[in-house]
Amino acid sequence: MAGRGLYGQVQGDANRTATACMGERIADNQVVEGDAIARLKAMLSQKRFDAASEFMERLRTEGYADHRIRAIYGMASAGVRF
């Protein structure tokens, strides 16, 4: 019975769909970065692109990684008409 769990599952047989994993990641990001997303979304919807650019640069200087900033921008720009 080596490698078996309490209910007969084999090690590593957890089955989660990609959609479930992505939904969980989006929810986690919303909790952590929700304030930044809301502020950037407001700037973009008001067409204050200079302020949005400065805000993203400030996030970079505060230590946010480039992929995090791109994720924040992607979530903030969703649904905004340019």
Backbone as numpy.savetxt, mean C-alpha at the origin, in Angstrom:
# Nx Ny Nz CAx CAy CAz Cx Cy Cz
4.39 -39.43 11.33 3.57 -38.23 11.33 4.43 -36.97 11.33
5.70 -37.11 11.05 6.56 -35.93 11.01 6.09 -34.99 9.90
6.03 -33.72 10.21 5.62 -32.74 9.21 4.11 -32.58 9.09
3.35 -33.19 9.98 1.89 -33.07 9.93 1.41 -32.14 11.04
0.42 -31.35 10.75 -0.16 -30.47 11.75 -1.21 -31.19 12.57
-1.86 -30.48 13.45 -2.88 -31.08 14.31 -4.06 -31.61 13.53
-4.37 -31.02 12.40 -5.56 -31.39 11.65 -5.22 -32.11 10.35
-4.01 -32.68 10.26 -3.66 -33.49 9.11 -3.05 -32.74 7.94
-2.87 -31.44 8.07 -2.28 -30.71 6.95 -0.78 -30.96 6.87
-0.28 -30.91 5.67 1.15 -31.09 5.44 1.81 -29.73 5.57
3.07 -29.73 5.99 3.77 -28.46 6.13 3.77 -27.71 4.80
3.46 -26.44 4.87 3.53 -25.59 3.69 2.35 -25.73 2.76
1.27 -26.34 3.19 0.14 -26.49 2.28 -0.93 -25.42 2.49
-0.57 -24.34 3.14 -1.53 -23.25 3.31 -1.93 -22.76 1.93
-3.21 -22.62 1.71 -3.71 -22.24 0.39 -4.43 -20.91 0.49
-3.78 -19.88 0.01 -4.39 -18.54 -0.02 -4.29 -18.04 -1.44
-5.35 -17.47 -1.91 -5.35 -16.95 -3.27 -4.55 -15.66 -3.33
-4.12 -15.32 -4.53 -3.38 -14.07 -4.72 -4.26 -12.88 -4.38
-5.55 -12.98 -4.66 -6.47 -11.89 -4.35 -6.56 -11.65 -2.85
-6.60 -12.72 -2.07 -6.66 -12.58 -0.62 -5.39 -11.95 -0.08
-4.24 -12.37 -0.62 -2.97 -11.80 -0.18 -2.89 -10.32 -0.53
-3.30 -9.96 -1.74 -3.23 -8.57 -2.16 -4.20 -7.71 -1.35
-5.37 -8.23 -1.08 -6.34 -7.48 -0.27 -5.81 -7.20 1.13
-5.11 -8.18 1.69 -4.52 -7.99 3.01 -3.41 -6.95 2.97
-2.59 -6.97 1.92 -1.51 -5.98 1.79 -2.08 -4.57 1.63
-3.15 -4.43 0.86 -3.76 -3.11 0.66 -4.33 -2.60 1.98
-4.98 -3.47 2.73 -5.53 -3.06 4.03 -4.42 -2.64 4.99
-3.32 -3.38 5.01 -2.19 -3.02 5.86 -1.61 -1.67 5.46
-1.45 -1.46 4.16 -0.91 -0.19 3.68 -1.84 0.96 4.03
-3.14 0.74 3.97 -4.10 1.79 4.29 -3.97 2.20 5.76
-3.73 1.24 6.63 -3.58 1.56 8.05 -2.31 2.36 8.28
-1.22 1.92 7.67 0.08 2.55 7.92 0.19 3.90 7.21
-0.27 3.97 5.96 -0.03 5.15 5.14 -1.31 5.91 4.81
-2.38 5.65 5.52 -3.67 6.26 5.21 -3.65 7.78 5.23
-2.94 8.36 6.19 -2.87 9.82 6.28 -2.15 10.42 5.08
-1.04 9.82 4.71 -0.28 10.33 3.55 -1.09 10.18 2.27
-1.81 9.07 2.14 -2.63 8.86 0.95 -3.74 9.90 0.88
-4.40 10.16 2.01 -5.49 11.14 2.02 -4.99 12.53 1.68
-3.85 12.91 2.24 -3.31 14.25 1.95 -2.92 14.40 0.50
-2.26 13.37 -0.05 -1.84 13.43 -1.44 -3.04 13.39 -2.38
-4.06 12.62 -2.05 -5.28 12.55 -2.87 -5.96 13.91 -2.91
-6.00 14.61 -1.77 -6.60 15.94 -1.75 -5.82 16.91 -2.63
-4.50 16.83 -2.57 -3.68 17.71 -3.41 -3.89 17.43 -4.89
-3.94 16.16 -5.25 -4.12 15.79 -6.65 -5.51 16.17 -7.16
-6.53 15.97 -6.34 -7.88 16.29 -6.78 -8.09 17.79 -6.92
-7.32 18.58 -6.18 -7.39 20.04 -6.30 -6.41 20.57 -7.34
-5.74 19.65 -8.04 -4.78 19.98 -9.10 -3.61 20.82 -8.59
-3.21 20.58 -7.34 -2.04 21.25 -6.74 -0.83 20.34 -6.91
-0.36 20.23 -8.15 0.69 19.28 -8.49 2.03 19.67 -7.89
2.31 20.95 -7.77 3.57 21.38 -7.15 3.61 20.96 -5.68
2.50 21.16 -4.98 2.43 20.77 -3.57 2.55 19.25 -3.42
1.94 18.52 -4.36 2.02 17.06 -4.31 3.45 16.59 -4.55
4.13 17.23 -5.47 5.53 16.89 -5.74 6.41 17.17 -4.52
6.19 18.31 -3.88 6.94 18.64 -2.67 6.65 17.66 -1.54
5.38 17.26 -1.43 5.00 16.31 -0.40 5.69 14.96 -0.61
5.73 14.49 -1.85 6.41 13.22 -2.14 7.91 13.33 -1.91
8.47 14.47 -2.20 9.91 14.68 -1.94 10.17 14.68 -0.43
9.26 15.27 0.34 9.41 15.28 1.79 9.31 13.86 2.35
8.42 13.03 1.77 8.36 11.63 2.19 9.70 10.94 1.93
10.31 11.25 0.80 11.60 10.65 0.45 12.67 11.05 1.46
12.69 12.32 1.86 13.69 12.79 2.82 13.41 12.25 4.22
12.16 11.90 4.51 11.82 11.32 5.81 12.19 9.84 5.89
12.60 9.25 4.76 13.07 7.88 4.80 12.18 6.86 4.11
11.11 7.30 3.46 10.27 6.37 2.71 11.04 5.86 1.50
10.92 4.59 1.21 11.57 4.00 0.03 10.80 4.42 -1.23
11.50 4.38 -2.35 10.87 4.78 -3.61 9.66 3.93 -3.95
9.73 2.62 -3.69 8.57 1.78 -4.01 7.39 2.10 -3.10
7.64 2.53 -1.86 6.55 2.94 -0.97 5.90 4.23 -1.48
6.73 5.16 -1.93 6.20 6.43 -2.44 5.38 6.17 -3.69
5.84 5.27 -4.55 5.06 4.94 -5.75 3.74 4.28 -5.37
3.76 3.44 -4.34 2.52 2.80 -3.89 1.55 3.83 -3.32
2.07 4.77 -2.55 1.23 5.84 -2.00 0.63 6.67 -3.12
1.45 7.02 -4.11 0.97 7.80 -5.25 -0.08 7.02 -6.04
0.15 5.74 -6.23 -0.81 4.91 -6.96 -2.15 4.84 -6.27
-2.14 4.67 -4.96 -3.40 4.60 -4.22 -4.08 5.96 -4.16
-3.28 7.04 -4.06 -3.87 8.37 -3.99 -4.44 8.82 -5.33
-3.81 8.40 -6.41 -4.27 8.86 -7.72 -5.42 8.03 -8.28
-5.76 6.93 -7.63 -6.86 6.09 -8.10 -8.18 6.87 -8.00
-8.84 7.01 -9.10 -10.14 7.68 -9.13 -10.07 9.19 -9.29
-8.88 9.76 -9.32 -8.73 11.21 -9.48 -8.69 11.51 -10.97
-9.48 12.48 -11.39 -9.46 12.89 -12.80 -8.44 13.98 -12.99
-7.52 13.77 -13.92 -6.46 14.75 -14.17 -6.83 15.65 -15.30
